[in-house]
């Protein structure tokens, strides 16, 4: 180990020794951190899963473009070529007016009414399935389709998309706000934990400073202690979220099957797990840093 990293190695070993000296207290502290962190993380995971479930319940959103009466086949083929070349469209289906009347009679329960008609009043139509589910894409496509001279009416099936995005966005913002508030609370918890350690070891710290130890040397083990405590809390939080997701997944999947929806509830993704561990470790480091800066400068060791 190079000389510049040797003090960090000593500080890390001291932090690990302090964590291992009181395993029960270490576990309880990690459990407090884990419970606080698992609430917003579980909420974010459920928001993502509920978003997928809502999309499955609502079906794939579509745009219906009804053509004007009298549109000739050449114009219809030109419109189809233009739509198929649009990269924003995932699928396109042409519904002739005769087929629309037949579907209305078969599926809509209007066979008697359709049979009594002397003329087919329904227009030709294109059923368009855009890529993604962003409301902005739907609105732009609707405006462009309505501007075509051959198109009479454009029906946009995006009201549920807008509501879904709004609900999911609101829930995600609420979970992030909760994570911020609980994160601030965890910084305070770590601050007090390090403060108690400093007060307990104040004589040892004073002797070290009198013998020539720098404040950075004295401060470093506490910083690593806070980081390791936060990291351990993040690991426990990850395990808690995984366990809770596995616990509620069968009930949610059974409910989804009752609506003929196949859904699989997923736990935190690898990226979410890494972010959780980084977030918890940074919180521990920040809380420890604030505590040692306050008490090693203004505390009993001065």
N, C-alpha and C positions, 0 to 999 in steps of 0.2 A: 504494500500500500504506500502511495506517495505521501510525503510529509504534509501536503496541503489537505489530504483526506483523512489523515490519521486522527485528528481531533474529532471528526465526524464519526469515525468508527467507534471511538471511545464513548462519545455521547450516545450513539445508537445502542451500544451494549448496556450502558447505564439505564437507558429508557426501558429496554427489554427486561432488565433485571428488576426495575421498579414495578413493571407490569406483572411479572411472574411472582414477585414477593407476596402479593395479595391477590390470588386468583379469583376469589369470590367477589371482592370489590371491583376488580377489573371486569369481570363478567357482568356484574350489575350495571356498571357505568356503560359498558358497550350495549347492554340491553336497553338502557334508557335512550341512548343515541339511536339504536336500531328502531325502536318503537316510533320515535319522532320522525325518523326518515322514511319509515315504511308507509306511513299514512299518505303523504303526497305521491310517493312512487307507485303505490298500489292504485291510487286514484288516476294517475296518468296512464297506467297500464289498462285499467278498466275503461277509460275514455277511448283509448285506441280500439279496444275490443268492441265496445258498444257502437262506435262508429262503423266498424265492419258489419256488426249485426244489423244496424239500422239500414245500411245499404242493401243487405240481403233481404230484409223485410220489404223494403220499398221497391226493389227491382232496379234494373238498369234504366237510368233516365233517357228519354227519347224526345226528339223534335218531330212533329208531324207537319209537313208542308203540303197543303191542299192546292192543287193546280186549278186554274180557271177552266171553265167549260169551253170546249172548242180548241183546246191545245192539241196541235197535231203531233203525230208520232215523231217527226223530225225534231221538233222543239223538245219533246220529252227526252229523246236520246241525248240531245245537246246538254240538257240540264243534268242528266245522269252522269255524263262524261265529266262535267265540271265538278260535280259533287264527289265523284270517286277520286278525282285528282287532289282534293283538299286534304292535307295531312292531319287536320283536326278531327276528321270523321273516321270513326273506327269501323262502322258497318252501315250499310245502306240497303233499303228494301223498297221496291216499287210495288204499290198495291193498286191494281187497276180498279176502276169503278165497279165493274161487274163482280169482281172478287170481293170488294168491300160490301156490296149488297148481299152476296151469298153469306159472308161471315156474319153480317148483321142478322140475317134470317136464322142462321144455325145457332149462333152463340148468344144473341141478344134476346131470343124469344119473340121475335117479331116476324115469324114466318107468315102469318095471316096478312099482316100489313104489307110485307114485301110482295106477296102474291097478288095483292089487290092493286099494286102500282102499275100504271100503264107506261111509265117512263122512269128510268133510273135517275134519281135526283142527286146521287152521290158523285163526288168528283174523283179523279185520279189523285193519288197521293204518294209521297215519299216519306218513309219512316227512317229517320236518321238517328244514329247512335254516336254521339261525340266521344272522343277519347277523354278520359278523366271525368271528374265531376265538379270542376270549378264553375261557379255561377257566371263568372265573367265570360268564359268561353261560350256558354249557352246563349247569353244575351247578345254577344257579337254575332254568332251564327244566325240567331233569330232575325236580327236587323238586316243582315246581308241577304237572307232568304226572302224576307218580306219585300226587299227592294227589287227582286227579279220580276220582270213584267209578266211572266207566265204564272206566277204564284199569286193565289187569291188570299189565303189565310194561312198563318203559321201558328201552330199550337205548341207552346213550350211547356214541357213537363219538368219544370225545375223549381217549383215552389218548395217541394220537400228537400231539394238539394240545398237551397238557401237556408231553410230552417235547420237542416242537419249541420251545415257548416257553422251556423251561428251558435247552436247548442254545444257542439264539440269545442269550438273556439272558446266559448264562455267557460266551459268546464275545465279546459286546459289552463286558461288564465287563472281560474280559481285555485287549481292545484299548484301552479307555480307560485302564486301569492302565499299559499299555505306553506310551501317549501321554504320560501324566504323567511316567513315569520318563525317557523320551527328552526330554521338554520340559525337565526339570530338567538333563539333560546339556547341552542346547543353551544353557540359561542360563549354565552354567559355561563353555562354549566362547566365548560372546559376552563373558563377564566377562574371560576371559584375553586375548581379542583386543583389547578396549578397554584393558586393563592394559598390554599391550605397546605400543599406540599412545601412551598417556600417558607411559610410560617413554622412548619414542623421542623424543617432543616435549617432554620436561620443561623444557628450557631455554627453548623458545618460550613455554610456558605460564607459566613464572616471569617472563619479561619482560612478558608481557601483564598479569599480576597486578600487577607493579610499576608499570606505566603506568596503572593504575586500572581495568582490566577486572574485572568482577565474576565470582565463581565460576559464577554461572548462565550468563553469557555464554561462559565457557570450557567449561562442561559441556555446553551445548546441542548443539554439533555432534556430540559423541560419542553423545548420545542419539539423534539423527536417524540417525547412522551405524548404530547397532544396530538401529533400527527398519527402515531400508531394507535392511540385510543380512538380517534375518528375513523381510521381505516378499519379497525376491528368492528366498530359499530356499523360501518357500511357493509361489511361482510355478513354480519348478523341480519341486517336489514334486508339484504339480498335474499338470504335464506328464508326470512319471514315472508317476504312477498311471494317467493316461489311456492312456499307451503300454502299460503292463503289462496293463491290462484288455483293450485291443484285441488284445494278443498272445495271451492265454489264452482269449479269448471263443470263437474257432472250435472249439477242443477241447472246451470245456464244452458248447457248443451241439450239437456232433456226438454227445457222450455223451447229452445229453438226448433227441435225436431217436431214439437207439437204444431208448429207453423210451417212444417215442411221445409225447414232451412237447415242446411248442414253448416255448422260453425264449430271451429276449434279454438277454444280460449287459450291464448298464448301468454306466457310469462314475460318478464323483461328480456328485451333483445340484448345481444352482447354489447352493443354500443351503449344502451341504457345502463347496463351493469357497470361498465367502465366509468361512465359519467357519474354514477352513484358513488363509486369508490373514490373517485377524484374529489367529488363534492364533499364527502364526509371527511376525507383526509385534510382538505384545505380548511374546512371549518375547525377541525381540531388544531391545526397549525396556527390559524388566526387567533383563536381563543387563547392558546398558550402564549403566543407572541404578545398579545395585549396584556396578559397577566404578568409576564416576566418584565415587560417594559415598565409597567406601573410599580411593581413591588420590589424589583431589583434596583430601581432608581430612587423610589420614594419610601421604600419599606424599611424594615429594621436592620438591614444589612448595611445601610449607609453609615 
